[in-house]
Every structure is written in C-alpha cells, then in structure tokens.
Amino acid sequence: GSTYSSKVFRVTFLTLAVSVAVPLLGVTVLLDCPIDPQPISLKEPPLLTGVLEPNTKLRKAERLWENQLVGPESIVNIGDVLFTGTADGKIIKIEDGEIQTIARIGHGSCGGPEDEPTCGRPLGMRVGPNNTLFVADAYYGLYEVDPDTGETKMLVSTKTLIEGQKLSFVNDLTVTRDGRKIYFTDSSSKWQRRDYLFLVMEGTDDGRHLLEYDTVTKEVKVLMVGLRFPNGVQLSPAEDFVLVQETTMARIRRYYVSGLMKGGADMFVENMPGLPDNIRLSSSGGYWVAMAAVRPNPGFSLLDFLSEKPWIKRMIFKLLSQETVTKFVPKYSLVVELSETGSYKRSFHDPNGVTVAYVSEAHEHNGHLYLGSFRSPYICRLDLQHV
C-alpha cells in the first residue's frame, strides 16, 4: 500500500506543481517589466584579505539621536555644529545635541517614496567658503542654504534643460575652496532617487554624469557622460581632479579639472569590494568611501551573479517590488580609507549591519567619523583613536 500511496502522492504533487508553474510562467511572460536590464561584465571581486579582511570595527560606533531623524544621507559641520538632510525632505541643524529643522526645499506631505518628488530629498551637502550650505536635492536641484536663517536660494533647477535634457536624479556635489565652482552628479536621465534599485539593476549608462556649475557666470557644463549610476563626488586636495563613484560598476573614475590633463579622465580605483556611495576627504590626505552593499569574496555576491543575467533580473522585477527585492540584499556596511593614489589603507566593517546599517557616507571631523545613512533613523559616530 505504501508504494501505491507514494506513487499517488508523486503524481498528485507533480500535477499540482505543473498546474501552478505553467500559469505562473505564462503570467510572468505577459507581465510588464519596469526595467530593461543590460548585461554588465564585472571582474571577480577582490579577495577580502589583508587590509580588507572582514572585522567588526564599525560596531564600535555609537548611535546618536536615534529615532529623531530618518535617513541622514550626508553630514557636514561648521565648527561643532552638524548639518544633514533627511528622508522627510528636511535640512537639519544639530547644535549642542539639539535637533532643529532649518529649511525644506520641497513641500507637501512626506511619507513613502510616492511623496518624494514633491517632498524633496536632500542628498549631498557641502559647506561653502563663507559658511553657506550647498545642497543637492535629488528632485529639485542645487541649492544654497543660509545655515542661520534657513533661507534657500535655487542655483540649478531640475526643470532647466541642460543640453536638451532635464536632470532626473541630482545626487552629490563638491565645491572649490573659493566657492566658484560646484561639481555635481546627475545619476540618471531616466530614474528618480526612489527608483535607485531599478537604476542599479538596469545597469544602463544613461545619465549626464558629472556636471559643473559656475556660481559667477551661472553656467552649467556637462563634463562626463556614459557612467553607470554616478554617485558621490570629491575634489582632490589640490583641486586638480574630481573623483566620481560609479556605483553599479563598483569603481571610481577621475576627471581632471585643471593642469596638463584638464578635460581628460581615467580610472582611479577599479573592482571595489562593494558598491560605493559617497566619498569624502580623510585627514591623512586620502579618501573615505562608504559602501552599503558588498561583493563578498570568498562568498556569494548576488550582484555579480545577476550582472550577466538580464533575464533573471526581468523575472525578479516582474514579480517583486523594489522594497521586497531590497530585503534579499544582505545588510553589510563597509567603510574603506583610500590613500591619495587610491590604494586601500584600512577598512571598517559591520557584517549584517548590526550597529551601522545602510551606510551612505563617512565624514571625518575632530578625530571621529560621522556615518550617514540613507535609511537608518540615526547618525553613527566612530572614534578613530579607538579602532
């Protein structure tokens, strides 16, 4: 009797499986896919050995102002006063531990991703020479904000056509010491910030990536095109080149803005151990790079696995929302310090994002690293003397 019942079970199970799978496949074929993914060839990720050896150093960071702000992406300081921009569209000042909203570029309610285009999303932030704040809002453009009065002044609007195209996803900026030039990134000409996962997964090189705004002539110039998700930017200490993080390709490009190489570009760091977000100067003359997603080696890198398989990406995004897909990306925060020539000096890890999650920026101030995040409800502070 048992062989008969197991046969019946097998037949029933197979019939069920087929009856579920066939319509599902049919539906999947018919469903629209929001993205048109391109195959990307990435090199095998670097081995996490030597200075990249996994550790738990980021877990020594302390969480500050927990649940009092959400998604403090980029952090700057004027003296000991901190400023950041949050996911609810606010530009925030933190003085003597007190949090105060000084400005909003957007308007209306700020809830989920559907509100972002009107609410605004301040991302990159910098301090200009006369202690003014320069802010890149993903939806509205480049702004100057008075840190005392909160008065905002538009410099470059996303509605303005630049070489025939609007800006779609203004991301980060870096400013010359004299405040004359602002270099900034527009991550895509198709996707907005709320669809950043589509941008990573599609892998297209569709944005005008590095732009220059002259605060005197008010002109905007396109310097570089054809990058895949250009993200954080940083002028070199000598202001002769700008580094641009190319997130999808896990690398950093260099564009020369002065000197003999002016107008030329080359590779600064290739094949990084994670997807780079923002980049900031370190006190040693090098750079801090924050990564919220790693490419484990040894281990399994989902991003690398999917990079050459557009058909799998299509299936995934036909069936699942960005929010759901995000849950499958392992949480892992990594901050690396690069030398002035782009070699790895040290790395701070938080496997599983226990203390520091969704890290977007490492900003050094007074012997501490202030860690921004595009999702977490706090800022983390790491004492560099004790790691």
C-alpha positions as CSV (number, residue, x, y, z in Angstrom):
1,G,0.0,0.0,0.0
2,S,2.8,2.4,0.8
3,T,4.3,2.3,-2.7
4,Y,0.9,2.9,-4.2
5,S,0.3,5.9,-1.9
6,S,3.7,7.3,-2.5
7,K,3.0,7.0,-6.3
8,V,-0.3,8.7,-5.9
9,F,1.5,11.4,-3.8
10,R,4.1,11.8,-6.5
11,V,1.6,12.1,-9.3
12,T,-0.6,14.5,-7.3
13,F,2.4,16.6,-6.4
14,L,3.7,16.8,-10.0
15,T,0.2,17.6,-11.3
16,L,-0.1,20.3,-8.7
17,A,3.4,21.6,-9.4
18,V,2.8,21.8,-13.2
19,S,-0.7,23.3,-12.8
20,V,0.9,26.1,-10.7
21,A,4.1,26.5,-12.7
22,V,2.5,26.7,-16.2
23,P,0.1,29.6,-15.5
24,L,2.8,31.3,-13.4
25,L,5.3,31.1,-16.3
26,G,2.5,32.4,-18.7
27,V,1.7,35.3,-16.4
28,T,5.4,36.1,-16.0
29,V,5.9,36.3,-19.7
30,L,2.9,38.6,-20.1
31,L,3.7,40.8,-17.1
32,D,5.4,44.1,-17.8
33,C,8.9,44.6,-16.5
34,P,9.7,48.1,-15.3
35,I,13.3,47.8,-16.3
36,D,15.3,46.9,-19.4
37,P,18.4,45.4,-17.9
38,Q,21.7,45.4,-19.7
39,P,24.4,42.7,-19.2
40,I,27.4,44.1,-17.3
41,S,30.7,42.4,-17.0
42,L,32.3,42.8,-13.6
43,K,35.6,41.3,-12.7
44,E,35.8,38.8,-9.9
45,P,35.5,40.8,-6.7
46,P,38.8,41.4,-4.8
47,L,39.6,39.0,-2.0
48,L,38.6,40.3,1.4
49,T,42.1,39.8,2.8
50,G,44.9,42.0,4.1
51,V,43.6,45.5,4.9
52,L,40.2,44.4,3.5
53,E,39.9,41.5,5.9
54,P,36.4,41.5,7.5
55,N,36.2,42.8,11.0
56,T,33.6,44.3,13.3
57,K,35.2,47.7,13.8
58,L,32.1,49.7,12.7
59,R,30.2,48.1,15.6
60,K,32.3,50.3,18.0
61,A,30.4,53.3,16.6
62,E,27.7,54.9,18.8
63,R,24.3,55.7,17.6
64,L,23.3,59.3,18.1
65,W,19.9,60.9,18.0
66,E,18.3,57.5,17.5
67,N,14.7,57.8,16.1
68,Q,14.9,61.6,16.0
69,L,15.9,61.8,12.3
70,V,15.5,59.5,9.3
71,G,18.0,58.8,6.6
72,P,20.7,61.4,7.3
73,E,22.4,60.8,4.0
74,S,25.2,63.4,4.1
75,I,26.8,65.2,7.0
76,V,28.8,68.5,7.2
77,N,29.9,70.6,10.1
78,I,30.5,74.3,10.7
79,G,32.6,74.4,13.8
80,D,31.0,71.8,16.1
81,V,27.5,72.3,14.6
82,L,26.4,69.4,12.4
83,F,24.1,69.7,9.4
84,T,22.3,66.9,7.5
85,G,19.5,66.3,5.1
86,T,16.8,63.7,5.9
87,A,14.4,61.4,4.0
88,D,11.4,63.6,5.1
89,G,12.9,66.5,3.0
90,K,14.3,68.5,5.9
91,I,17.7,70.2,6.2
92,I,18.6,69.8,9.9
93,K,21.0,71.5,12.2
94,I,22.3,69.8,15.3
95,E,23.8,72.1,17.9
96,D,24.8,71.1,21.5
97,G,22.8,67.9,20.9
98,E,19.6,69.8,20.0
99,I,18.0,69.0,16.6
100,Q,16.4,71.8,14.7
101,T,14.9,71.9,11.2
102,I,16.2,75.0,9.4
103,A,14.8,74.5,5.9
104,R,12.8,72.5,3.4
105,I,13.3,72.7,-0.3
106,G,10.2,70.6,-1.2
107,H,6.6,71.0,0.1
108,G,3.6,68.9,1.0
109,S,3.5,65.7,2.9
110,C,6.5,63.4,3.3
111,G,5.6,59.7,3.8
112,G,6.7,57.0,1.5
113,P,8.5,57.0,-1.9
114,E,5.4,58.3,-3.6
115,D,5.8,61.6,-1.8
116,E,9.5,62.1,-2.6
117,P,9.1,64.1,-5.8
118,T,7.1,66.9,-4.1
119,C,8.6,66.5,-0.6
120,G,12.2,66.6,-1.9
121,R,15.2,64.6,-0.8
122,P,18.3,66.4,0.2
123,L,21.3,64.2,-0.5
124,G,24.9,65.6,-0.9
125,M,25.7,68.6,1.3
126,R,28.8,70.8,1.5
127,V,30.0,73.9,3.3
128,G,31.0,76.9,1.1
129,P,33.7,79.4,1.8
130,N,31.5,81.9,3.7
131,N,29.9,79.1,5.8
132,T,26.9,78.8,3.4
133,L,25.5,75.3,2.8
134,F,25.3,73.9,-0.7
135,V,22.7,71.1,-1.0
136,A,21.9,68.7,-3.8
137,D,18.2,67.8,-3.7
138,A,17.5,64.7,-5.8
139,Y,14.2,66.1,-7.1
140,Y,14.7,69.9,-7.1
141,G,18.4,70.5,-8.0
142,L,21.2,72.5,-6.5
143,Y,20.5,75.0,-3.7
144,E,22.4,77.3,-1.4
145,V,21.0,77.4,2.2
146,D,21.8,80.0,4.8
147,P,22.6,77.9,8.0
148,D,21.5,80.7,10.3
149,T,18.2,81.9,8.7
150,G,17.4,78.8,6.7
151,E,16.8,80.9,3.6
152,T,17.1,78.8,0.4
153,K,18.3,80.0,-3.0
154,M,18.0,77.9,-6.1
155,L,21.2,77.6,-8.2
156,V,20.3,74.9,-10.7
157,S,16.7,73.6,-11.2
158,T,16.0,70.1,-12.3
159,K,13.4,71.7,-14.6
160,T,16.0,73.5,-16.6
161,L,17.1,71.8,-19.8
162,I,20.8,71.2,-19.9
163,E,22.0,70.2,-23.3
164,G,18.4,69.3,-24.1
165,Q,17.7,67.1,-21.1
166,K,16.3,67.7,-17.6
167,L,18.2,66.5,-14.5
168,S,16.4,63.5,-13.1
169,F,18.4,62.4,-10.0
170,V,20.7,65.1,-8.6
171,N,22.9,63.2,-6.1
172,D,26.1,64.7,-4.7
173,L,28.3,67.8,-5.0
174,T,31.8,69.0,-4.2
175,V,32.8,72.7,-4.1
176,T,36.1,74.5,-4.8
177,R,37.6,76.3,-1.8
178,D,36.9,79.7,-3.3
179,G,33.2,78.6,-3.8
180,R,33.4,79.5,-7.5
181,K,32.7,76.0,-9.0
182,I,30.4,73.3,-7.9
183,Y,30.9,69.8,-9.4
184,F,27.8,67.6,-9.1
185,T,26.3,64.3,-10.3
186,D,23.1,63.5,-12.0
187,S,22.7,59.8,-11.5
188,S,20.3,59.0,-14.3
189,S,18.3,60.7,-17.0
190,K,15.6,58.1,-16.6
191,W,15.2,57.0,-13.0
192,Q,14.5,59.1,-9.9
193,R,16.0,58.5,-6.5
194,R,13.1,56.5,-5.2
195,D,13.8,54.0,-8.0
196,Y,17.6,53.7,-7.3
197,L,17.3,49.9,-7.2
198,F,15.9,49.9,-10.8
199,L,18.9,52.1,-11.8
200,V,21.4,49.7,-10.2
201,M,19.7,46.6,-11.7
202,E,19.2,48.0,-15.1
203,G,22.8,48.8,-15.4
204,T,22.4,51.4,-18.2
205,D,24.8,54.3,-18.7
206,D,22.1,56.9,-19.4
207,G,22.8,59.8,-17.2
208,R,24.9,63.0,-17.8
209,H,27.0,62.2,-15.1
210,L,29.4,64.9,-14.0
211,L,28.4,68.5,-14.3
212,E,30.0,71.8,-13.4
213,Y,28.1,74.9,-12.2
214,D,29.9,78.2,-12.2
215,T,28.5,80.4,-9.4
216,V,29.7,83.5,-11.1
217,T,28.6,83.0,-14.8
218,K,25.7,80.8,-13.6
219,E,26.5,78.4,-16.5
220,V,26.2,74.6,-16.3
221,K,28.6,72.4,-18.3
222,V,28.4,68.7,-18.8
223,L,31.8,67.2,-18.2
224,M,31.3,63.4,-18.3
225,V,28.6,61.2,-19.7
226,G,28.1,57.4,-20.0
227,L,28.7,56.3,-16.5
228,R,26.5,53.7,-14.7
229,F,25.0,55.3,-11.6
230,P,27.5,58.0,-10.9
231,N,27.1,58.8,-7.2
232,G,29.4,60.6,-4.7
233,V,31.9,63.2,-5.9
234,Q,35.0,64.6,-4.3
235,L,37.6,67.2,-5.4
236,S,41.2,66.3,-4.7
237,P,43.0,68.3,-2.0
238,A,45.0,70.1,-4.8
239,E,41.7,70.7,-6.7
240,D,43.2,69.3,-9.9
241,F,40.7,66.5,-10.3
242,V,37.3,65.3,-9.2
243,L,36.6,61.7,-8.2
244,V,33.3,60.2,-9.2
245,Q,31.9,57.0,-7.7
246,E,30.4,54.7,-10.4
247,T,28.2,52.7,-8.1
248,T,26.9,49.9,-10.5
249,M,30.4,49.2,-11.7
250,A,32.0,49.2,-8.2
251,R,34.7,51.7,-9.2
252,I,35.9,55.3,-9.0
253,R,36.6,57.4,-12.1
254,R,38.8,60.5,-12.1
255,Y,38.1,63.6,-14.1
256,Y,40.9,66.3,-14.4
257,V,39.6,69.9,-13.9
258,S,43.0,71.7,-14.1
259,G,46.6,71.2,-15.1
260,L,48.1,69.4,-18.2
261,M,45.4,66.6,-18.1
262,K,42.5,69.1,-17.9
263,G,39.4,67.6,-19.6
264,G,40.8,64.1,-19.5
265,A,39.6,61.2,-17.5
266,D,40.9,57.9,-16.2
267,M,40.3,55.1,-13.7
268,F,41.1,55.8,-10.0
269,V,40.1,52.6,-8.4
270,E,38.7,49.6,-10.2
271,N,36.7,46.5,-9.0
272,M,36.0,47.6,-5.4
273,P,34.7,45.1,-2.7
274,G,31.3,46.8,-2.6
275,L,29.1,49.4,-4.3
276,P,30.5,52.9,-3.5
277,D,28.1,55.6,-2.4
278,N,29.7,58.9,-1.1
279,I,33.3,59.8,-1.0
280,R,34.9,62.4,1.4
281,L,38.4,63.6,2.2
282,S,40.3,61.9,5.1
283,S,42.7,63.9,7.3
284,S,45.6,61.8,6.0
285,G,45.2,63.3,2.5
286,G,43.3,60.3,1.2
287,Y,39.5,59.5,0.9
288,W,36.8,57.8,2.9
289,V,34.5,55.7,0.8
290,A,31.2,54.3,2.2
291,M,29.5,51.2,0.8
292,A,26.1,49.8,1.8
293,A,26.4,46.7,-0.3
294,V,29.4,44.4,-0.5
295,R,30.6,41.8,-3.1
296,P,31.8,39.1,-0.7
297,N,34.8,37.0,-1.9
298,P,35.1,34.3,-0.7
299,G,31.3,34.0,-0.7
300,F,28.3,34.6,-2.9
301,S,27.8,38.0,-4.5
302,L,24.2,38.4,-5.6
303,L,25.0,41.5,-7.6
304,D,27.8,39.8,-9.5
305,F,25.7,36.7,-10.1
306,L,22.9,38.8,-11.6
307,S,25.1,41.2,-13.6
308,E,25.4,39.0,-16.7
309,K,21.8,37.6,-16.5
310,P,19.3,40.3,-17.5
311,W,16.6,37.6,-18.0
312,I,16.7,36.7,-14.2
313,K,16.5,40.4,-13.3
314,R,13.5,40.8,-15.6
315,M,11.8,37.8,-13.8
316,I,12.5,39.3,-10.4
317,F,11.2,42.7,-11.2
318,K,8.1,41.4,-12.9
319,L,7.1,39.6,-9.7
320,L,8.6,41.6,-6.9
321,S,8.6,45.3,-5.8
322,Q,11.8,47.2,-5.2
323,E,11.0,47.1,-1.4
324,T,10.8,43.3,-1.5
325,V,14.0,42.9,-3.5
326,T,15.9,45.2,-1.1
327,K,15.1,42.6,1.7
328,F,17.1,40.0,-0.2
329,V,20.2,42.1,-0.4
330,P,22.4,41.2,2.6
331,K,22.9,44.0,5.0
332,Y,26.6,44.8,5.3
333,S,28.2,48.1,5.9
334,L,31.8,48.8,4.8
335,V,33.9,51.9,5.0
336,V,37.3,52.0,3.4
337,E,40.1,54.6,3.6
338,L,42.0,55.1,0.3
339,S,45.4,56.7,0.0
340,E,45.8,59.7,-2.2
341,T,46.8,57.3,-5.0
342,G,43.8,55.0,-4.5
343,S,45.3,52.1,-2.6
344,Y,43.4,50.6,0.4
345,K,44.8,51.8,3.7
346,R,42.2,50.3,6.1
347,S,38.7,49.1,6.3
348,F,35.9,49.1,8.9
349,H,33.2,46.5,8.6
350,D,29.8,45.8,10.1
351,P,28.7,42.4,8.8
352,N,24.9,42.2,8.9
353,G,24.7,45.9,9.6
354,V,24.2,45.3,13.3
355,T,25.1,48.8,14.5
356,V,25.7,50.7,11.3
357,A,23.2,49.9,8.6
358,Y,22.7,51.3,5.1
359,V,25.9,53.5,5.4
360,S,26.0,56.2,2.7
361,E,28.8,58.5,3.9
362,A,31.8,58.7,6.2
363,H,32.5,62.3,7.2
364,E,35.6,62.9,9.3
365,H,35.6,65.7,12.0
366,N,37.7,66.1,15.1
367,G,39.1,62.5,15.2
368,H,35.7,61.0,14.6
369,L,33.9,59.5,11.6
370,Y,30.3,60.6,11.4
371,L,28.4,57.9,9.4
372,G,25.4,59.0,7.3
373,S,22.8,56.5,6.2
374,F,20.1,56.7,3.5
375,R,17.6,54.7,5.6
376,S,18.6,54.4,9.3
377,P,16.9,56.7,11.9
378,Y,20.2,57.8,13.4
379,I,23.8,59.1,12.8
380,C,26.7,56.9,14.0
381,R,29.9,58.3,15.4
382,L,33.1,56.2,15.4
383,D,36.1,57.3,17.4
384,L,39.1,56.9,15.1
385,Q,41.6,56.7,18.1
386,H,40.0,53.5,19.3
387,V,39.5,51.3,16.2
